[in-house]
Amino acid sequence: MEFNPIYPFEPISTNTVPTGSNWISQIKWDGVRILTYFDGKEVKLFNRKLNDRTMIFPELLKIETYTSAQSIILDGEVIALDQSGNPSFHEVMRRDGLRRLERIDSAIEAVPIFYMIFDILYYNGEWVTQLPLQQRQELLAVAIQQNQQIQIVPSNADGQALFEVAKQHGLEGIVCKNLNSKYLIDGKNDAWQKVKNYKDIIAVIGGVTYRAGIVNSILVGLYDEENELVFIGHVGTGKLTRSDWKDLTLAIETIKIEKNPFSSQPKRIKEIQWIQPLLTVKVQFMEWTEGHSLRQPSIQAFIDKDPKECTLTD
């Protein structure tokens, strides 16, 4: 048979680690979600958006090296490591973003990847998504022969302890899973819960965008050694209420300017209103990406701090 790719089960976000004997926790790897499909004849790889990644990660196609199953569907995360040995979203995107196949061979050498498997959906001709996670974990341990590049994600009964480990090592966070849960294709519920570990900075606001006359996002930066304001991110999500956005809209009326205060022109952002770089804000984020850019930034609160003290070297 030929498999049609499916949308994988997604966890919901939470700020607290669930407790109880029916919960396990796993490290949330900062990589690319990849499902592996083997129908007995060929192997295909698809990401969570059903985009084909078969030719991008050819290391995973030698399925006989890590399973003897006659047919199988696996769910996991493809990761790459930075120079310090930690999972790096930037590094794995160097692989996932490849579109010229002639560069794959050199990319394999430059950016080694690892497949962190955490679930099994289909095994030897049968769907196993209706089995509780406990049984799927046991089946996964039988079906997969681990090696240096192919690993089963370990589970931990103490989610809070694992989260502390994730924070200590600067990892993305953890995913907590109910051992009684079924695998819900194209679904999301609280049987899987993700608890993220974020970093934060205090940054300077240099511009805003509007929606229906109210500010709906901010452009933030930090000062470099030449005292130039370097653009680091465009942020429209976070803890601000509609009232907070209205207050900000009023607050910037007297500090609007015509000239861009950043040292470069932010890309792919339309209709920017520049402001004097006088306001500072606390922003949470996942990690720095190449070129001084924040990944998944989120506004936390406005902070009373001298903008000139908001620097890239902090």
Disulfide bonds with the S-S distance in Angstrom:
none
